[in-house]
Amino acid sequence: MDLKAVEKLAGFLNKEILDLGTVNPEYTVTRAAWRNRDKVIVFRVKGREWVTGYSNLVTRRHDIYRLFNVRSDEELYRLMEKALNNPIHLEKDDFEKYFKRVDGLLDTLPFIKYYREDGGYYLTSSVFIACYETYCNSSFHRVMYHSNEKATVRIVPRHLYYIVGRRHEEGDDAPVALVLGLNPFQELAAAMNPPLGVFEVGVGAALGGGSKVVETPLFKIPVPADSSIIVEGFITRDRDKEGPFTDILMLVDQERREPVFKPLAVYVSREESPVFHAIVPGSWEHQFLMGFPREPIIYSAVKRSVPGVKSVRLTEGGSGWLNAVISIKQSSPGEAKLAGLAAVSAHPSIKHVFVVDEDIDVDDPLMIEWAMATRTKGSSDIIVLRDVKGSTLDPRSSEGVGDKVIFIAVKPWGEPWDKYRRVGIP
């Protein structure tokens, strides 16, 4: 990605660009992003003007529809499921053709402090690519600045955690490539968490992100050729402070001891205007990039047991992560409970699931509440799953273990619709 690509995407999405000029690295981007949901923010960080930052590219569901040229959830989920199951074969090209090495290490990069509660300056859109044996992984991980030669990386127990763990068990530091300025298709793929062994870059290519990769000079790690910035380095066996940090729930994630990232070389795209994505923590864009890729996974899991599933929504009120609404067309008794259980299994971070009939708009919280008020019977329609592994972000959990609740708000099977049908306004 470069600045021209950002401007082209903004035009394609019918979004105005708001140029902030050169800004202080503390809070300015956060304020502007929250105040301008439907504008793409571009800016340059003081002292790091060589690279342009952007934010608020995708902040509403219709932005996703337009990006993929689809008209419905079902069409979009089918497209994403197809890409997940059929990643494109990647074409290798020459690294030197696309990138040049620059002087300096982390001090060249535009770290930002987003909130007063944060413990330091961060990269929030950093995608780490790492390989082990025959497979590679691409995934988002926030990076906290310590010095020119040191940062800490928040790594939750998923695929990068596994790869780094295997390297460390063998007594080695883990070679990685930190990538900034990916196109939105590759970013969405990096957030999808397919099975280990499925390379997310191939999934991103299948979504429309381009299939050319180049291998980094030091470690031969495949990275998308249209990236803006690449930092090669090691995730070491050392640990240091990471956090506090404002998470997707707009709560403060506690300070932890996380792995240390040691940079070795920085490369920049030979394009004239490199960019980086400033994902404001807790914002709509954060919710879409982190939460939305889970929706097609939930949809697919529910559809295997409940063919009449219509829509899946990770709600804005649940920060696109903890609360889900599933709408279904019932075809047999017990399907609503099965849909709720399938959703919990497909996205283990879910805390609450609301299952509603197809006449309920999953984007209207008042309609969801109305369905619960009129179609839920507390003694039989509320399922509590105690002490289940969930999200470490949930403040009511203990190290991610807590309760999950499924609310069934559908017309009871066998009862007449006339008893539960909402009257339309003439």
Salt bridges, closest charged atoms under 4 A:
GLU16 OE2 - LYS39 NZ 3.98
ASP19 OD1 - ARG44 NH2 2.68
ASP38 OD1 - ARG60 NE 2.70
ASP63 OD2 - LYS15 NZ 3.01
ASP63 OD1 - HIS62 ND1 3.30
ASP73 OD1 - ARG61 NH1 3.74
ASP73 OD2 - ARG313 NH2 2.93
GLU74 OE2 - ARG78 NH1 3.67
ASP93 OD2 - LYS97 NZ 3.28
ASP93 OD2 - LYS212 NZ 3.75
GLU96 OE1 - ARG270 NH2 3.82
GLU169 OE1 - ARG166 NE 3.97
ASP173 OD1 - ARG237 NE 3.19
GLU187 OE1 - HIS277 ND1 3.02
GLU215 OE2 - LYS92 NZ 2.75
ASP240 OD2 - LYS150 NZ 2.40
ASP240 OD1 - ARG257 NH1 3.57
GLU242 OE2 - ARG142 NE 2.79
ASP253 OD2 - ARG142 NH2 3.01
ASP253 OD1 - ARG256 NH1 2.75
GLU258 OE2 - ARG154 NH1 3.04
GLU285 OE2 - HIS277 NE2 2.97
GLU295 OE2 - ARG61 NH2 2.87
GLU295 OE1 - ARG313 NH1 3.65
GLU316 OE1 - ARG37 NH2 3.16
ASP357 OD2 - ARG375 NH1 2.98
GLU358 OE2 - LYS329 NZ 3.36
ASP359 OD2 - ARG375 NH2 2.85
ASP363 OD1 - ARG313 NE 2.57
ASP394 OD1 - LYS351 NZ 3.06
GLU415 OE1 - LYS419 NZ 3.13
ASP418 OD1 - ARG421 NH1 2.89
